[in-house]
């Protein structure tokens, strides 16, 4: 396609949508692209210099936008408008196309408007066609776009292409880390972090390390690294982002009060941190402050209609007996998934979880099997296992639940939700000892992990009761005896490894105890 054929991307200003920020893996990557800059720094303004094919846009709003980027409050409207105007007269300026594409990605995230993403792809591919070789800015922009769409396989491809061209360019490594994490390749994400730490230091790298540490099960290291990132932040938007991440970590380990304090601090630094508003709702609901929780969720959704938040709010309404209000949130979830899909965003994970608990479990299994083929991450393994359980396919469900909770395969992630799912599946299969252990562990990790499922976990644990008392061992006969048929001199002890030795009879399998009726699932923040 010729450059001129792509110019409709410049028609008018970018699409309008609700104010807000769509939390995604790509957001903190864009922050991490350059130390001391927030969100747009590395991609849009402060990348290493590259050859230009045309003069840059004239000073004015763009200069002010660049200054705002350093302050953590990027003037995206000015930045987009100036680059659109510049490209109408300089259509072969590949760097400005890449900058414009990256700006569209960020604006799509900040305003929760996925219609920006096709425009971003068009601009970035135009840049790549204008300069097919060595166009690192466009490659990194395409990786960020793919991650923002939850298309981690494509994100990894573009990030690796960028690193082949410039392995010492640190800004591509956060993109690769997030792609590998989304694909469940924790070994690769840890390797990429080590290379990143060898190339660059500063708050963005500390924040990136915190997530890798958390996924590895190094909870204290993750909290400390994120605290250091927050302390080193130079802009309110940066600080707010990392405070909100700290709130999520506090929530995941069951500290409701601390989580709420972090979210409140994030909003005081940046009122547009709508992910922090949803986090507030989660923490307030756990504290029993339901009216405040509803207001927080409603405000977050009014500004950022994320399907995950709609599912959480719908399930909160259900626990309060407000079925009609819950159904309105579920309708919003379905509509938002359709809107996102039209813009290339993959919301199959949240839709599959919704269908498993509130719709068609068999449809959830179909969707999540396809998602597992595309990107076999830990979250997908958990969701697919749970959907299989809800479809009464518990033998296969346990295989996926084990993948989601196996430290050797899941990277060490400790999730109360994942462990509870596994325990419930085991209970349904009559595996009462591991079921008791895993359900108890879910409540130890986070006693408030869901207003729906945490009470169900406590009920299940009470129904399972205490482990059965084991009989005291019989006194051992100190006189050694020779097992029947064993060779050797009389009086020698039997060799336990001898295959000819008699085996102890198998203990009868414990009778299967039926699980309680399935309850709606409350999703944790992804």
C-alpha positions as CSV (number, residue, x, y, z in Angstrom):
1,X,0.0,0.0,0.0
2,X,1.4,3.4,-0.9
3,X,2.0,6.1,1.7
4,X,-0.7,8.3,0.2
5,X,-3.3,5.6,0.6
6,X,-2.6,5.5,4.4
7,X,-3.2,9.2,4.9
8,X,-6.9,8.8,6.1
9,X,-5.3,8.1,9.5
10,X,-4.7,11.9,9.6
11,X,-8.3,12.9,9.0
12,X,-9.4,15.1,11.9
13,X,-8.4,14.4,15.5
14,X,-8.2,11.0,16.9
15,X,-11.5,9.3,18.0
16,X,-13.1,10.6,21.2
17,X,-14.0,8.4,24.1
18,X,-14.4,8.4,27.8
19,X,-11.6,9.9,29.8
20,X,-9.4,7.4,31.6
21,X,-6.6,4.9,31.4
22,X,-6.9,1.4,30.3
23,X,-4.6,-0.6,32.6
24,X,-2.5,-3.1,30.6
25,X,0.8,-4.6,30.5
26,X,1.9,-2.1,27.9
27,X,1.3,0.9,30.1
28,X,4.2,0.4,32.5
29,X,6.4,-0.7,29.6
30,X,5.9,2.7,28.0
31,X,6.8,4.3,31.3
32,X,9.9,2.1,31.5
33,X,11.2,3.1,28.1
34,X,13.3,5.9,29.5
35,X,14.3,6.7,33.1
36,X,12.7,9.8,34.5
37,X,10.0,10.1,31.9
38,X,6.4,9.1,32.3
39,X,4.4,7.0,29.8
40,X,5.6,8.5,26.6
41,X,9.2,9.4,27.3
42,X,11.1,6.6,25.6
43,X,8.9,6.1,22.6
44,X,7.8,9.6,21.7
45,X,10.3,12.1,22.8
46,X,13.6,10.9,24.2
47,X,14.6,8.0,22.0
48,X,18.2,8.0,20.7
49,X,18.5,10.1,17.6
50,X,17.8,8.5,14.3
51,X,18.0,9.8,10.7
52,X,15.2,12.0,9.6
53,X,13.8,12.2,6.1
54,X,12.1,15.5,6.8
55,X,12.3,18.4,9.3
56,X,10.6,17.8,12.6
57,X,7.2,19.4,13.4
58,X,7.6,23.1,14.2
59,X,8.1,24.2,17.8
60,X,5.1,25.2,19.8
61,X,2.6,22.7,21.2
62,X,5.0,19.8,20.5
63,X,7.8,21.5,22.5
64,X,5.3,22.0,25.3
65,X,4.2,18.4,25.0
66,X,7.8,17.2,25.3
67,X,8.2,19.3,28.4
68,X,5.0,17.9,29.8
69,X,6.2,14.3,29.1
70,X,9.2,15.0,31.3
71,X,6.8,16.2,34.0
72,X,4.7,13.1,33.7
73,X,1.7,14.8,32.2
74,X,2.0,14.3,28.5
75,X,-0.1,16.6,26.3
76,X,-1.1,13.9,23.9
77,X,-3.7,15.9,22.1
78,X,-1.1,18.6,21.2
79,X,1.5,15.9,20.3
80,X,-1.0,14.0,18.0
81,X,-2.3,17.1,16.4
82,X,1.1,18.6,15.6
83,X,2.4,15.3,14.1
84,X,-0.8,14.8,12.1
85,X,-0.3,18.3,10.6
86,X,3.4,17.8,10.0
87,X,2.8,14.5,8.2
88,X,0.3,16.0,5.8
89,X,3.2,18.0,4.3
90,X,6.0,15.5,5.0
91,X,4.4,12.1,4.4
92,X,7.8,10.3,4.2
93,X,9.0,11.2,7.6
94,X,9.2,7.7,9.1
95,X,10.1,8.9,12.6
96,X,7.1,11.2,12.9
97,X,4.9,8.3,11.7
98,X,6.3,6.1,14.4
99,X,5.9,8.8,17.0
100,X,2.3,9.4,16.0
101,X,1.6,5.6,16.1
102,X,3.1,5.3,19.6
103,X,1.0,8.4,20.7
104,X,-2.1,6.7,19.4
105,X,-1.2,3.6,21.4
106,X,-0.9,5.6,24.6
107,X,-4.0,7.7,24.0
108,X,-6.0,4.5,23.4
109,X,-4.8,3.2,26.8
110,X,-5.3,6.5,28.7
111,X,-8.8,7.1,27.3
112,X,-9.9,3.4,27.2
113,X,-10.7,4.0,23.5
114,X,-9.6,1.0,21.4
115,X,-10.5,2.8,18.2
116,X,-7.0,4.4,18.5
117,X,-5.3,1.0,18.0
118,X,-6.1,0.5,14.3
119,X,-4.9,4.1,13.7
120,X,-1.7,3.3,15.6
121,X,-1.1,0.2,13.6
122,X,-1.6,2.1,10.3
123,X,0.8,4.8,11.4
124,X,3.5,2.4,12.6
125,X,3.3,0.2,9.5
126,X,3.5,3.3,7.3
127,X,6.7,4.2,9.2
128,X,8.1,0.7,8.6
129,X,7.2,0.8,4.9
130,X,8.9,4.2,4.6
131,X,12.0,2.9,6.3
132,X,12.0,-0.9,6.2
133,X,15.5,-1.4,7.6
134,X,16.8,-0.3,11.0
135,X,13.5,1.3,12.0
136,X,13.7,0.6,15.7
137,X,11.2,3.2,16.8
138,X,8.5,1.6,14.6
139,X,9.4,-2.0,15.8
140,X,9.2,-1.0,19.5
141,X,5.9,0.8,18.8
142,X,4.5,-2.3,17.2
143,X,5.6,-4.4,20.1
144,X,3.9,-2.0,22.6
145,X,0.7,-2.0,20.4
146,X,0.6,-5.8,20.4
147,X,1.0,-6.0,24.2
148,X,-1.7,-3.3,24.6
149,X,-4.0,-5.6,22.6
150,X,-3.0,-8.6,24.8
151,X,-1.5,-10.2,21.7
152,X,1.7,-11.3,23.4
153,X,3.0,-13.6,20.7
154,X,3.1,-10.8,18.2
155,X,4.5,-8.4,20.9
156,X,7.4,-10.9,21.4
157,X,8.0,-11.1,17.7
158,X,8.4,-7.3,17.3
159,X,10.4,-6.9,20.5
160,X,12.9,-9.6,19.4
161,X,13.1,-8.0,15.9
162,X,14.1,-4.7,17.6
163,X,16.7,-6.5,19.8
164,X,18.3,-8.2,16.8
165,X,19.0,-4.8,15.4
166,X,20.2,-3.2,18.7
167,X,20.8,-5.7,21.5
168,X,22.2,-2.9,23.7
169,X,19.1,-0.7,23.3
170,X,17.5,-1.2,26.7
171,X,14.0,0.2,25.8
172,X,13.0,-3.0,24.0
173,X,13.6,-5.3,27.0
174,X,10.6,-4.2,29.0
175,X,8.4,-5.0,26.0
176,X,10.0,-8.4,25.7
177,X,9.6,-9.1,29.4
178,X,5.9,-8.4,29.3
179,X,5.3,-10.4,26.2
180,X,7.1,-13.4,27.6
181,X,5.2,-13.1,30.9
182,X,1.9,-13.1,29.0
183,X,3.0,-16.2,27.2
184,X,3.9,-18.0,30.4
185,X,7.6,-18.1,29.5
186,X,9.0,-17.0,32.9
187,X,12.5,-18.3,32.1
188,X,12.7,-15.9,29.2
189,X,11.3,-13.0,31.1
190,X,13.8,-13.5,33.9
191,X,16.6,-13.6,31.3
192,X,15.4,-10.5,29.7
193,X,15.3,-8.7,33.0
194,X,18.9,-9.7,33.8
195,X,20.0,-8.1,30.4
196,X,17.9,-5.0,31.1
197,X,19.5,-4.6,34.5
198,X,22.9,-4.9,32.9
199,X,22.1,-2.0,30.5
200,X,20.1,0.5,32.6
201,X,19.2,1.4,36.1
202,X,16.5,3.7,37.6
203,X,12.9,3.6,38.7
204,X,11.4,2.1,35.5
205,X,13.8,-0.9,35.7
206,X,13.1,-1.3,39.4
207,X,9.3,-1.4,38.6
208,X,9.8,-3.9,35.9
209,X,11.9,-6.1,38.2
210,X,9.2,-5.9,40.9
211,X,6.7,-7.7,38.6
212,X,9.2,-10.4,37.6
213,X,10.1,-11.0,41.2
214,X,6.5,-11.2,42.2
215,X,5.8,-13.8,39.5
216,X,8.8,-15.8,40.7
217,X,7.4,-15.8,44.3
218,X,9.9,-13.4,45.7
219,X,7.3,-11.3,47.4
220,X,9.5,-9.3,49.7
221,X,11.9,-8.4,46.9
222,X,9.0,-7.3,44.7
223,X,7.6,-5.0,47.3
224,X,11.1,-3.5,48.1
225,X,11.9,-3.0,44.4
226,X,8.6,-1.3,43.8
227,X,9.0,0.9,46.9
228,X,12.4,2.0,45.5
229,X,10.9,2.8,42.1
230,X,8.2,4.9,43.7
231,X,10.7,6.8,45.9
232,X,12.8,7.5,42.8
233,X,9.9,8.7,40.6
234,X,10.3,12.2,39.3
235,X,6.8,12.9,38.1
236,X,3.4,12.5,39.7
237,X,2.1,10.2,36.9
238,X,5.0,7.8,37.4
239,X,4.6,7.8,41.2
240,X,0.9,7.2,40.9
241,X,1.4,4.3,38.6
242,X,3.8,2.6,40.9
243,X,1.7,3.3,44.0
244,X,-1.2,1.6,42.3
245,X,1.0,-1.4,41.6
246,X,2.0,-1.4,45.2
247,X,-1.7,-1.4,46.1
248,X,-2.2,-4.4,43.9
249,X,0.6,-6.3,45.6
250,X,-0.8,-5.5,49.0
251,X,-4.2,-6.7,47.9
252,X,-2.7,-10.0,46.5
253,X,-1.2,-10.7,49.9
254,X,-4.4,-10.0,51.8
255,X,-3.6,-6.6,53.4
256,X,-6.9,-4.6,52.8
257,X,-5.9,-1.5,54.7
258,X,-2.5,-1.1,53.2
259,X,-3.9,-1.7,49.7
260,X,-6.5,1.0,50.2
261,X,-3.8,3.4,51.5
262,X,-1.7,2.8,48.4
263,X,-4.6,3.4,46.0
264,X,-5.6,6.6,47.8
265,X,-2.0,7.8,47.5
266,X,-2.0,7.0,43.8
267,X,-5.1,9.0,43.2
268,X,-3.8,11.9,45.2
269,X,-0.8,12.0,42.8
270,X,-2.8,11.5,39.7
271,X,-6.7,11.6,39.7
272,X,-6.7,10.0,36.3
273,X,-5.4,6.7,37.8
274,X,-8.7,4.9,37.2
275,X,-7.1,1.5,37.8
276,X,-6.5,2.7,41.3
277,X,-10.2,3.6,41.6
278,X,-11.2,0.0,40.8
279,X,-8.6,-1.2,43.2
280,X,-10.2,1.1,45.8
281,X,-13.5,-0.6,45.1
282,X,-11.9,-4.0,45.6
283,X,-10.3,-3.1,49.0
284,X,-13.4,-1.2,50.3
285,X,-15.6,-4.2,49.5
286,X,-13.2,-6.5,51.4
287,X,-13.5,-4.1,54.4
288,X,-17.3,-4.3,54.3
289,X,-17.7,-0.6,53.1
290,X,-20.0,-1.6,50.3
291,X,-21.6,1.7,49.5
292,X,-18.1,3.3,49.1
293,X,-17.0,0.3,47.0
294,X,-19.9,0.7,44.6
295,X,-19.2,4.4,44.2
296,X,-15.5,3.7,43.5
297,X,-16.2,1.0,40.9
298,X,-19.0,3.1,39.2
299,X,-16.6,6.1,38.9
300,X,-13.8,3.9,37.5
301,X,-16.2,2.4,34.9
302,X,-17.7,5.7,33.9
303,X,-14.2,6.9,32.9
304,X,-12.7,3.5,31.8
305,X,-15.2,0.8,30.9
306,X,-12.8,-2.1,31.3
307,X,-14.6,-5.4,31.1
308,X,-12.7,-6.7,34.1
309,X,-14.1,-4.0,36.3
310,X,-17.6,-4.6,34.9
311,X,-17.3,-8.3,35.9
312,X,-16.0,-7.4,39.4
313,X,-18.8,-4.8,40.0
314,X,-21.4,-7.2,38.7
315,X,-20.4,-9.9,41.1
316,X,-20.3,-7.4,43.9
317,X,-23.9,-6.4,43.1
318,X,-24.8,-10.1,43.1
319,X,-23.4,-10.6,46.6
320,X,-25.6,-7.6,47.7
321,X,-28.7,-9.2,46.1
322,X,-29.0,-6.6,43.3
323,X,-29.4,-9.0,40.4
324,X,-30.7,-6.4,37.9
325,X,-27.8,-4.1,38.6
326,X,-25.4,-7.0,38.1
327,X,-27.0,-7.9,34.8
328,X,-26.4,-4.3,33.6
329,X,-22.7,-4.7,34.3
330,X,-22.6,-8.0,32.5
331,X,-24.2,-6.4,29.5
332,X,-21.6,-3.7,29.6
333,X,-18.9,-6.3,29.7
334,X,-20.2,-8.0,26.6
335,X,-20.5,-4.8,24.7
336,X,-17.0,-3.7,25.7
337,X,-15.5,-7.0,24.6
338,X,-17.2,-6.6,21.2
339,X,-15.8,-3.0,20.9
340,X,-12.3,-4.2,21.9
341,X,-12.4,-7.1,19.5
342,X,-13.2,-4.7,16.6
343,X,-10.0,-2.9,17.4
344,X,-7.9,-6.0,17.6
345,X,-7.9,-6.4,21.4
346,X,-7.9,-9.9,22.8
347,X,-10.4,-10.1,25.8
348,X,-11.0,-13.8,25.5
349,X,-9.6,-14.4,29.0
350,X,-12.1,-12.2,30.8
351,X,-14.9,-13.3,28.5
352,X,-14.1,-17.0,29.1
353,X,-14.2,-16.5,32.9
354,X,-17.5,-14.6,32.6
355,X,-19.1,-17.4,30.5
356,X,-17.8,-20.1,32.9
357,X,-19.6,-18.6,35.9
358,X,-22.5,-16.6,34.4
359,X,-23.1,-17.9,30.9
360,X,-22.2,-21.0,28.9
361,X,-19.4,-23.0,30.5
362,X,-19.0,-25.1,27.3
363,X,-18.5,-21.9,25.3
364,X,-16.0,-20.8,27.9
365,X,-14.0,-24.0,27.4
366,X,-14.0,-23.5,23.6
367,X,-12.8,-19.9,23.9
368,X,-10.2,-20.7,26.5
369,X,-8.8,-23.7,24.6
370,X,-8.2,-21.4,21.6
371,X,-6.6,-18.8,23.9
372,X,-4.3,-21.5,25.4
373,X,-3.1,-22.4,21.9
374,X,-2.4,-18.7,21.2
375,X,-0.7,-17.8,24.5
376,X,-0.4,-20.4,27.2
377,X,0.1,-18.2,30.2
378,X,-0.6,-19.1,33.8
379,X,-3.8,-17.0,33.9
380,X,-5.2,-18.8,30.9
381,X,-4.3,-22.2,32.5
382,X,-6.2,-21.2,35.6
383,X,-9.2,-20.0,33.6
384,X,-9.4,-23.0,31.3
385,X,-9.1,-25.4,34.3
386,X,-12.0,-23.6,36.0
387,X,-14.1,-23.6,32.9
388,X,-13.5,-27.3,32.5
389,X,-14.6,-27.8,36.1
390,X,-17.8,-25.8,35.5
391,X,-18.4,-28.1,32.5
392,X,-18.0,-31.2,34.7
393,X,-14.7,-32.2,33.1
394,X,-12.8,-32.4,36.3
395,X,-10.0,-34.8,35.4
396,X,-8.8,-32.5,32.6
397,X,-9.6,-29.5,34.7
398,X,-7.1,-30.6,37.3
399,X,-4.3,-30.8,34.7
400,X,-4.7,-27.1,33.9
401,X,-5.2,-26.1,37.5
402,X,-1.9,-27.9,38.4
403,X,-0.1,-26.0,35.6
404,X,-1.4,-22.7,37.1
405,X,-0.2,-23.5,40.6
406,X,3.0,-25.5,39.9
407,X,6.0,-23.4,40.9
408,X,8.2,-25.2,38.4
409,X,5.9,-24.3,35.5
410,X,4.1,-21.2,36.8
411,X,7.1,-19.2,37.8
412,X,6.2,-19.2,41.5
413,X,3.0,-17.1,41.2
414,X,1.1,-17.3,44.5
415,X,-2.6,-16.5,43.8
416,X,-5.3,-17.2,46.2
417,X,-7.8,-17.5,43.3
418,X,-5.7,-20.1,41.5
419,X,-5.1,-22.2,44.6
420,X,-8.8,-22.1,45.5
421,X,-9.8,-23.2,42.0
422,X,-7.4,-26.1,42.3
423,X,-8.8,-27.1,45.7
424,X,-12.4,-27.1,44.5
425,X,-11.5,-29.2,41.6
426,X,-9.7,-31.7,43.8
427,X,-12.6,-31.7,46.2
428,X,-15.0,-32.6,43.4
429,X,-12.7,-35.5,42.4
430,X,-12.7,-36.8,46.0
431,X,-9.0,-35.9,46.6
432,X,-9.8,-34.5,50.0
433,X,-6.4,-34.2,51.5
434,X,-5.0,-31.9,48.8
435,X,-8.3,-30.1,48.5
436,X,-8.2,-29.3,52.2
437,X,-4.6,-28.1,51.9
438,X,-5.2,-25.9,48.8
439,X,-8.4,-24.3,50.0
440,X,-6.7,-23.5,53.3
441,X,-3.7,-22.1,51.5
442,X,-6.0,-19.8,49.4
443,X,-7.3,-18.2,52.6
444,X,-3.8,-17.9,54.0
445,X,-2.6,-16.0,50.9
446,X,-5.5,-13.6,50.9
447,X,-8.5,-14.2,53.2
448,X,-10.5,-11.6,51.2
449,X,-9.6,-12.6,47.6
450,X,-13.3,-12.5,46.5
451,X,-16.5,-11.4,48.1
452,X,-18.1,-14.5,46.4
453,X,-15.4,-17.2,46.6
454,X,-13.7,-16.4,49.9
455,X,-16.9,-17.2,51.9
456,X,-17.3,-20.3,49.8
457,X,-13.7,-21.3,50.6
458,X,-14.4,-21.0,54.3
459,X,-17.6,-23.1,54.0
460,X,-15.8,-25.8,52.0
461,X,-13.0,-25.9,54.5
462,X,-15.5,-26.3,57.4
463,X,-17.3,-29.1,55.4
464,X,-14.0,-30.9,54.8
465,X,-13.3,-30.8,58.6
466,X,-10.0,-31.6,60.2
467,X,-7.7,-34.2,58.7
468,X,-8.5,-37.7,59.9
469,X,-6.4,-38.9,62.9
470,X,-3.8,-41.4,61.8
471,X,-3.5,-44.5,64.0
472,X,-0.4,-44.7,66.2
473,X,2.3,-46.9,64.6
474,X,2.5,-50.4,65.9
475,X,5.6,-51.1,68.0
476,X,8.4,-52.5,65.9
477,X,9.6,-56.0,66.4
478,X,13.3,-55.6,67.0
479,X,14.0,-59.1,65.9
480,X,15.0,-59.0,62.2
481,X,13.1,-61.3,60.0
482,X,13.8,-62.6,56.5
483,X,11.1,-61.7,54.0
484,X,9.6,-64.7,52.2
485,X,11.6,-65.6,49.1
486,X,14.4,-63.2,49.9
487,X,18.0,-64.2,49.4
488,X,20.8,-63.6,51.9
489,X,21.9,-65.0,55.2
490,X,19.3,-65.5,57.9
491,X,18.6,-62.5,60.1
492,X,19.4,-59.8,57.5
493,X,16.9,-57.0,57.2
494,X,14.7,-56.9,54.1
495,X,15.8,-54.6,51.3
496,X,13.0,-52.1,50.7
497,X,14.1,-51.7,47.1
498,X,13.8,-55.4,46.4
499,X,11.0,-55.7,43.9
500,X,10.2,-59.2,45.2
501,X,9.4,-57.9,48.6
502,X,5.6,-57.9,49.4
503,X,3.9,-54.5,48.9
504,X,1.6,-53.0,51.6
505,X,-2.0,-53.2,50.6
506,X,-3.4,-50.0,49.0
507,X,-5.5,-47.9,51.2
508,X,-9.1,-47.6,50.0
509,X,-9.9,-44.3,48.2
510,X,-11.8,-41.9,50.4
511,X,-15.5,-41.6,49.4
512,X,-16.2,-38.6,47.2
513,X,-17.7,-35.6,48.9
514,X,-19.9,-33.4,46.7
515,X,-18.8,-29.8,46.2
516,X,-21.2,-27.0,47.1
517,X,-23.2,-25.5,44.3
518,X,-21.0,-23.3,42.0
519,X,-21.0,-19.7,42.8
520,X,-20.1,-16.7,40.6
521,X,-16.5,-16.0,40.3
522,X,-14.9,-12.7,41.4
523,X,-11.9,-11.9,39.3
524,X,-8.7,-10.5,40.7
525,X,-6.9,-7.7,38.9
526,X,-4.8,-9.1,36.1
